[in-house]
């Protein structure tokens, strides 16, 4: 069972509703998104790239512009080095496309997940120098690559670091440890005057390229790059607030009719005929781009974004879709193996799940950890075999700082890194049981903290929902991290019957009564939601009676999302949780 939370609302909802000609329901949702003044609501409801803060306040951005302009003028070779996830792929493509159009001599490289690991390495610098590269520009990495940057400077190369990750701190002084590059562009540097620190790597390099093009008539081309930055912003799970939300909102306008042949082909082959939204990006487009780096080589994703030939772009997009289908099968099998082990070995008696799934490829371990975490709501670490040792990937819950906990077990690990909610590490196999025991002995999570929290926007009867309100709720788009869609609650709803649907019988279509009228509700995971809670609250017989349509006195509290079913163009109420 989850904890249901509802924020208090001191705002004058009637005043907000009258000013924007919206319902008080939407007004309350907006306030609960942290929008407490007219300017904030204006920017939210009417996002515009013109409202972004000046990029010149990002520390070293102007310096990097001067360096790049000089390198292009002198025809010196530049290499862009990115990362193997969606943000890294899009950052690389934005930089390469933007620089080449200005006449730069640009090559690129993204690390191989297994062979290279994350980020810039010294041997990459040396190999670039051997090819006559004068300048390296990193994207979505580099802020922690001290040794590689030092090596580049030893070789007489120019280094520009663009990154959005936290700046590492010196162990002795606690001061920022900035790599000695010629320019280090990271909005999280303490010297940066830029007021928004949470952009992704692609959002950052988009701002850089846009400044390089200032004063030029290249609006359509910049819109193409903006749509790529929007994809990365959603997929990197940075907060969809303020400037990130503006980038995604404006980028989505151009994504549906993208002039980038690779993106357009991917959207077409995924059969995304309706308007592409943040959900399409996060659950359809992004996983295909990510699949290349997980199963083979992320270079395929970059090649797709750079491809100018339509036939070749179609072939590359098809390959990414194929890889993603394979990735989904592998992930499902690995998740099933992890769940089986957890339940058979009695791991649920512990607060931290540390599971060794030998058959799980390390490239999907993080996805599996995320799914296990969501199902059992425990900090979860999935380990796989990697050569002569084990590698692990972890996903956490609020209240458990995964990186700090691994730091406390540092003597058991070969290497580790990450942050509060996710981490990666490696260790010798003979330390696995000790690590599991130590993490659980140290864990201070309470029973209440091990209950997932769901924040409700408002209690709304089903009778209050109509097509106008649902269309109004589209103002919340694009939804995502820290800008979730509206969640409503309804207590004491009488459930009359259920029809089981779906290939695996996981979907329940419920008939319910609210204020004397009948409504259809849908639960897409009845085993974890309505079926489980009804059986626990009443009995298994009550569930069977609902299936037969002869249940009596079955009342449930639900949290739901209202939407328009696109196929039938009718209201649909999707159950998110119940009790």
C-alpha positions in Angstrom: 0.0 0.0 0.0 1.2 3.5 -0.8 1.0 6.6 1.4 -1.5 9.1 -0.1 -0.4 12.7 0.4 -2.2 16.0 -0.4 -0.4 19.3 -0.3 -2.3 22.2 1.4 -3.3 25.0 -0.9 -3.4 28.6 0.5 -3.8 30.3 -2.9 -6.9 32.2 -4.2 -7.9 29.7 -6.8 -10.9 31.8 -8.0 -8.6 34.7 -8.7 -6.2 32.5 -10.7 -9.0 30.8 -12.6 -10.6 34.2 -13.6 -7.2 35.7 -14.7 -6.4 32.7 -17.0 -10.0 31.7 -17.9 -9.4 28.2 -16.5 -11.2 26.0 -14.0 -10.4 26.2 -10.3 -9.3 22.5 -10.6 -6.5 23.4 -13.0 -5.7 26.5 -11.0 -5.1 24.3 -7.9 -3.0 21.8 -10.0 -0.8 24.7 -11.2 -0.2 26.0 -7.7 0.7 22.5 -6.5 3.4 22.5 -9.3 5.1 25.3 -7.3 3.8 28.2 -9.4 3.2 30.9 -6.8 3.3 34.1 -8.8 2.0 35.5 -12.0 5.3 35.4 -13.8 5.8 31.8 -13.0 2.3 30.8 -14.2 2.8 32.9 -17.3 6.0 31.2 -18.2 4.4 27.8 -17.5 1.3 28.3 -19.6 3.0 30.2 -22.4 6.5 28.8 -22.7 8.8 30.7 -25.1 12.5 30.4 -26.0 12.6 34.2 -25.7 12.1 33.8 -22.0 15.3 31.8 -21.4 18.0 33.5 -19.4 21.0 34.8 -21.3 23.4 32.0 -22.0 26.3 34.4 -21.5 25.8 34.0 -17.8 27.0 30.3 -18.0 30.6 30.4 -16.8 33.2 29.9 -19.6 30.5 29.8 -22.4 31.8 33.0 -24.0 35.4 31.8 -23.7 34.4 28.5 -25.5 32.7 30.5 -28.2 35.8 32.5 -28.9 38.0 29.3 -29.0 35.6 27.5 -31.4 35.4 30.5 -33.7 39.2 30.7 -33.9 39.6 27.0 -34.5 37.1 27.1 -37.4 38.8 30.1 -38.8 42.2 28.3 -38.7 40.7 25.0 -40.1 42.0 23.1 -37.2 40.7 19.6 -36.5 38.1 19.3 -33.8 36.8 16.0 -32.2 33.5 15.8 -30.2 33.5 13.1 -27.5 30.1 12.3 -26.0 28.4 9.5 -24.1 26.5 6.3 -25.0 23.0 7.3 -23.6 20.4 9.4 -25.3 21.7 12.6 -23.9 25.2 11.8 -25.0 24.1 10.8 -28.5 22.0 13.9 -29.0 24.7 16.2 -27.5 27.2 14.8 -29.9 24.9 15.1 -32.9 23.9 18.7 -32.0 27.6 19.8 -31.8 28.7 18.0 -34.9 25.8 19.2 -37.0 26.1 22.7 -35.7 29.9 23.0 -36.2 30.0 21.4 -39.6 27.4 23.8 -40.9 29.8 26.6 -39.9 32.6 24.9 -41.9 34.4 23.2 -39.0 36.5 20.1 -39.6 34.8 17.9 -37.0 35.0 14.2 -36.2 33.2 12.5 -33.3 33.4 9.6 -30.9 31.1 8.1 -28.3 32.5 5.5 -25.8 31.5 1.8 -26.0 29.7 0.9 -22.9 31.6 -2.4 -22.2 35.0 -1.6 -23.8 35.4 2.0 -22.7 33.0 2.7 -19.9 31.7 6.2 -19.1 33.4 9.4 -20.1 36.7 10.7 -21.5 39.8 8.6 -21.1 43.4 9.4 -21.5 43.8 6.9 -24.3 41.0 8.6 -26.3 43.0 11.8 -26.1 46.2 10.1 -27.3 44.4 8.4 -30.1 42.8 11.7 -31.2 46.2 13.4 -31.1 47.6 10.6 -33.4 45.0 11.5 -35.9 46.0 15.2 -35.9 43.1 16.4 -33.7 43.9 19.9 -32.3 40.8 20.4 -30.1 38.5 18.1 -28.1 35.0 19.2 -27.0 33.3 16.9 -24.6 29.5 16.8 -24.1 27.6 15.1 -21.3 30.9 14.2 -19.7 34.3 15.6 -18.8 33.8 17.4 -15.5 35.3 14.4 -13.7 37.9 13.5 -16.4 40.9 15.2 -14.6 43.6 12.8 -15.8 42.4 12.8 -19.4 42.3 16.6 -19.5 45.7 16.8 -18.0 47.0 14.4 -20.7 45.5 16.5 -23.5 47.2 19.6 -22.2 50.5 17.6 -22.0 50.1 16.8 -25.7 49.5 20.5 -26.5 45.8 20.1 -27.3 43.0 22.5 -26.7 40.2 21.2 -24.4 36.7 22.4 -24.0 34.6 20.6 -21.4 30.8 20.9 -21.6 29.0 18.9 -19.0 25.9 19.2 -16.7 26.9 16.8 -13.9 27.9 17.8 -10.4 31.4 19.2 -10.1 33.6 16.8 -8.0 35.1 18.1 -4.8 38.6 17.9 -3.6 38.9 15.3 -0.8 41.2 17.5 1.3 39.8 21.0 0.8 36.2 20.4 -0.1 36.7 22.9 -3.0 35.5 22.2 -6.6 38.0 20.2 -8.6 37.7 21.8 -12.0 39.7 19.9 -14.7 42.4 22.2 -16.2 40.7 22.6 -19.6 40.9 25.8 -21.7 37.1 26.2 -21.0 34.8 24.3 -18.6 31.1 25.0 -19.4 29.0 23.5 -16.6 26.0 25.4 -15.1 26.7 23.7 -11.8 30.0 25.5 -11.3 29.7 27.8 -8.3 31.1 30.7 -10.4 28.2 30.4 -12.9 25.7 33.2 -12.6 23.2 31.2 -14.6 20.0 30.8 -12.5 19.0 27.4 -13.9 21.4 24.6 -13.0 19.4 21.5 -14.0 19.7 21.3 -17.8 20.9 18.2 -19.5 24.0 17.9 -21.7 22.1 18.4 -25.0 20.3 21.4 -23.6 23.6 23.0 -22.7 25.3 22.4 -26.1 22.1 23.6 -27.8 22.5 26.9 -26.0 26.2 27.0 -27.0 25.4 26.3 -30.7 22.5 28.8 -30.7 25.0 31.5 -29.6 27.4 30.6 -32.3 24.6 31.1 -34.8 23.5 34.5 -33.3 22.6 36.9 -36.1 22.4 34.2 -38.8 19.3 33.3 -40.7 19.2 29.6 -39.7 16.0 29.3 -37.8 14.8 26.0 -39.4 18.2 24.4 -38.7 18.2 25.5 -35.0 14.7 24.2 -34.7 16.0 20.8 -35.8 18.6 20.9 -33.1 16.0 22.1 -30.6 13.9 19.0 -31.2 16.9 16.9 -30.5 17.6 18.7 -27.3 14.0 18.1 -26.3 14.4 14.3 -26.8 17.5 14.3 -24.6 15.9 16.5 -21.9 13.0 14.0 -21.5 15.2 10.9 -21.6 17.8 12.1 -19.2 15.1 12.5 -16.6 16.1 16.0 -15.5 13.3 18.1 -14.0 10.8 19.2 -16.5 10.5 22.6 -14.9 11.4 26.1 -15.9 13.9 26.2 -18.8 13.9 22.4 -19.4 10.1 22.4 -19.8 10.4 25.3 -22.2 13.0 23.5 -24.3 10.8 20.4 -24.4 7.6 22.3 -25.1 9.1 24.3 -27.9 11.1 21.4 -29.3 8.0 19.2 -29.5 6.4 21.6 -31.9 9.1 20.8 -34.4 9.6 17.1 -33.6 6.4 15.8 -35.2 7.6 17.3 -38.6 11.3 17.0 -37.9 13.6 18.0 -40.7 16.2 15.6 -39.3 15.9 12.6 -41.6 17.0 10.2 -38.8 14.5 11.4 -36.2 11.7 11.7 -38.8 12.3 8.1 -40.0 12.3 6.8 -36.4 9.0 8.5 -35.6 7.5 7.2 -38.9 8.6 3.6 -38.3 7.4 3.7 -34.7 4.0 4.6 -36.2 3.7 7.7 -34.0 1.0 9.3 -36.2 -0.5 11.5 -33.5 1.2 14.5 -32.0 4.5 13.3 -30.4 4.5 14.1 -26.6 6.9 13.5 -23.8 5.5 10.1 -23.2 6.3 9.1 -26.8 9.8 10.3 -26.3 10.3 8.6 -23.0 8.7 5.3 -23.8 9.2 4.9 -27.6 11.8 7.1 -29.2 14.3 7.3 -26.3 14.6 3.5 -25.7 15.3 2.9 -29.3 18.2 5.3 -29.3 19.4 3.9 -26.0 19.2 0.3 -27.2 22.2 0.7 -29.5 24.5 1.7 -26.6 23.1 -1.1 -24.4 23.4 -4.0 -26.8 25.9 -3.0 -29.4 27.4 0.5 -30.1 25.9 3.9 -29.4 27.6 5.2 -32.6 24.5 3.9 -34.5 22.4 6.5 -32.8 24.7 9.3 -33.7 25.0 8.1 -37.3 21.2 8.1 -37.5 21.0 11.8 -36.3 23.8 12.8 -38.8 22.5 10.8 -41.8 21.5 13.0 -44.8 20.5 10.1 -47.1 16.8 9.0 -46.5 17.3 5.4 -47.5 20.3 5.0 -45.1 18.4 6.8 -42.4 15.5 4.4 -42.8 17.9 1.4 -42.5 19.5 2.8 -39.3 16.2 3.6 -37.7 14.9 0.1 -38.4 18.1 -1.3 -36.8 17.5 0.7 -33.6 13.9 -0.5 -33.4 15.0 -4.1 -33.9 17.7 -3.7 -31.1 15.1 -2.2 -28.8 12.7 -5.1 -29.3 15.6 -7.4 -28.4 16.5 -5.3 -25.4 12.9 -5.5 -24.1 13.0 -9.3 -24.3 16.3 -9.5 -22.5 15.1 -7.0 -19.8 11.9 -9.0 -19.2 13.7 -12.3 -18.8 16.3 -10.7 -16.5 13.6 -9.0 -14.4 11.7 -12.3 -14.1 14.8 -14.1 -12.9 15.5 -11.3 -10.3 11.9 -11.5 -9.0 12.1 -15.2 -8.7 15.3 -15.1 -6.7 14.0 -12.3 -4.4 10.9 -14.3 -3.5 12.5 -17.7 -3.3 15.5 -16.5 -1.2 13.4 -14.4 1.2 15.1 -11.2 0.3 12.0 -9.2 1.1 12.7 -9.5 4.8 15.5 -7.1 4.1 15.3 -3.4 3.3 18.0 -3.3 0.6 17.8 -5.8 -2.3 21.2 -6.9 -3.5 20.6 -9.5 -6.3 23.1 -11.4 -8.4 21.5 -12.3 -11.7 24.2 -14.1 -13.6 22.3 -14.3 -16.9 21.5 -10.5 -16.9 23.7 -8.5 -19.3 25.3 -5.6 -17.5 23.9 -3.2 -20.1 20.3 -3.7 -18.8 21.1 -4.2 -15.1 20.1 -0.6 -14.4 16.7 -1.0 -16.1 16.1 -4.2 -14.1 17.1 -2.5 -10.9 14.6 0.2 -11.6 11.8 -2.2 -12.3 12.5 -4.2 -9.1 12.7 -1.0 -7.1 9.3 0.1 -8.5 7.7 -3.3 -7.7 9.0 -3.8 -4.2 9.8 -0.2 -3.3 13.2 -1.0 -1.9 16.7 0.3 -2.8 17.8 -2.3 -5.3 21.1 -3.3 -6.7 21.3 -5.8 -9.6 24.7 -7.5 -10.1 26.0 -9.4 -13.1 29.2 -11.1 -14.0 31.8 -9.0 -15.8 35.0 -10.9 -16.6 36.6 -12.1 -13.3 34.4 -9.9 -11.1 30.9 -8.6 -10.6 29.4 -5.4 -11.7 26.3 -3.8 -10.1 23.8 -1.1 -11.0 21.6 0.4 -8.3 18.4 2.4 -8.1 17.2 4.0 -4.9 14.2 5.5 -3.1 13.9 8.8 -1.2 15.7 8.6 2.1 18.4 6.3 1.0 21.5 7.9 -0.5 22.9 5.1 -2.6 26.3 6.7 -3.4 27.0 7.5 0.3 26.1 4.0 1.4 28.4 2.5 -1.2 31.1 4.9 0.0 30.7 3.5 3.5 31.4 0.0 1.9 34.3 1.3 -0.2 36.8 -1.2 1.1 34.7 -4.1 -0.3 34.4 -2.5 -3.8 36.8 -2.3 -6.7 35.2 1.0 -7.9 32.0 2.8 -7.5 30.2 6.1 -8.4 26.9 7.7 -8.7 24.5 9.9 -6.7 21.6 9.6 -4.2 19.2 7.8 -6.5 21.4 5.7 -8.8 24.9 4.2 -8.7 27.2 1.8 -10.4 30.0 -0.3 -8.8 32.1 -3.5 -9.1 33.5 -6.0 -6.6 35.0 -9.4 -6.2 32.4 -12.2 -6.1 33.6 -13.3 -2.6 32.6 -9.9 -1.2 29.0 -10.2 -2.4 27.4 -11.6 0.7 29.4 -9.3 2.9 28.2 -6.3 0.9 24.6 -7.4 1.1 24.8 -7.9 4.9 26.7 -4.6 5.5 24.3 -2.5 3.4 21.3 -4.0 5.3 22.9 -3.6 8.7 23.6 0.1 8.0 20.1 0.7 6.5 18.0 3.0 8.7 14.9 3.1 6.6 11.7 2.9 8.7 8.6 1.0 7.7 6.9 4.3 6.8 9.8 5.2 4.5 9.4 1.9 2.7 5.9 2.9 1.7 5.8 4.8 -1.6 4.3 8.3 -1.4 1.7 9.4 -4.0 0.9 13.1 -4.0 -2.7 13.8 -5.0 -3.6 17.1 -6.6 -7.3 17.3 -5.5 -10.3 15.1 -4.6 -12.5 15.2 -7.7 -15.7 13.2 -8.2 -16.0 11.4 -11.6 -19.1 13.6 -12.3 -16.9 16.7 -12.3 -14.7 15.4 -15.1 -15.7 16.3 -18.6 -14.0 16.8 -22.0 -13.3 20.5 -21.4 -11.4 19.8 -18.1 -9.3 17.0 -19.7 -8.4 19.3 -22.6 -7.5 22.0 -20.0 -5.2 19.6 -18.3 -3.2 19.5 -21.5 -1.7 22.8 -20.3 0.4 20.6 -18.0 2.2 19.0 -21.0 4.9 18.2 -21.4 4.8 16.1 -18.3 7.7 14.2 -16.8 10.2 14.4 -13.9 8.9 16.8 -11.2 6.1 17.9 -13.5 3.8 15.0 -13.3 0.3 14.9 -14.8 -2.7 15.6 -12.6 -3.7 12.9 -10.1 -7.2 13.0 -8.6 -8.7 11.0 -5.8 -12.2 9.7 -5.3 -13.2 8.0 -2.0 -16.0 5.5 -1.4 -16.5 4.6 -5.0 -18.9 1.6 -5.4 -17.5 -1.1 -7.7 -20.2 -3.2 -9.5 -18.2 -5.5 -11.8 -15.0 -6.1 -13.7 -14.1 -7.6 -17.0 -10.6 -9.0 -17.5 -8.8 -8.0 -20.6 -5.4 -8.1 -22.2 -3.2 -11.0 -23.5 -2.0 -11.8 -20.0 -5.1 -10.9 -18.1 -3.5 -7.9 -16.5 -6.1 -5.3 -17.5 -9.3 -4.8 -15.6 -12.3 -2.8 -17.0 -14.5 -1.8 -14.0 -18.0 -0.6 -13.8 -18.4 1.9 -10.9 -21.2 4.1 -9.6 -20.6 7.7 -8.5 -23.4 10.1 -7.6 -26.0 7.8 -9.2 -24.2 7.5 -12.6 -22.2 4.6 -14.0 -18.6 5.0 -15.2 -16.1 2.8 -16.8 -12.6 2.7 -15.2 -9.5 0.8 -16.3 -6.6 -0.7 -14.3 -3.7 -1.8 -16.4 -2.1 -3.8 -13.6 -4.8 -5.4 -11.6 -2.5 -8.0 -9.9 -0.6 -5.1 -8.2 -3.6 -2.8 -7.8 -7.4 -3.4 -7.7 -7.4 -7.2 -7.6 -4.8 -7.3 -4.8 -6.4 -4.6 -2.7 -10.0 -5.9 -3.1 -8.9 -9.4 -2.1 -7.1 -8.0 1.0 -9.8 -5.6 1.9 -12.7 -8.0 1.4 -12.0 -11.5 0.1 -11.1 -13.5 -3.0 -14.8 -14.3 -3.2 -15.6 -10.6 -3.7 -13.2 -10.5 -6.6 -15.0 -13.6 -8.2 -18.4 -11.9 -7.6 -17.1 -8.8 -9.4 -16.1 -11.0 -12.4 -19.6 -12.5 -12.4 -21.2 -9.1 -12.1 -23.0 -9.9 -8.8 -20.9 -8.2 -6.2 -22.6 -6.2 -3.4 -21.2 -3.4 -1.2 -17.7 -3.2 -2.7 -16.4 0.3 -2.0 -12.9 1.5 -2.9 -10.9 4.7 -2.7 -9.0 5.3 -5.9 -6.4 7.6 -7.4 -7.0 8.2 -11.0 -6.0 10.0 -14.2 -8.7 11.3 -16.6 -7.9 11.3 -20.3 -9.5 11.1 -23.7 -9.3 7.6 -25.2 -7.9 8.4 -28.6 -9.3 5.3 -30.3 -12.9 5.8 -29.2 -12.8 9.6 -28.4 -14.4 9.1 -25.0 -13.5 9.8 -21.4 -11.3 7.2 -19.8 -10.5 7.0 -16.1 -7.2 5.2 -15.4 -6.7 3.8 -11.9 -3.3 4.6 -10.5 -3.7 3.3 -6.9 -6.5 2.1 -4.7 -7.3 1.1 -1.1 
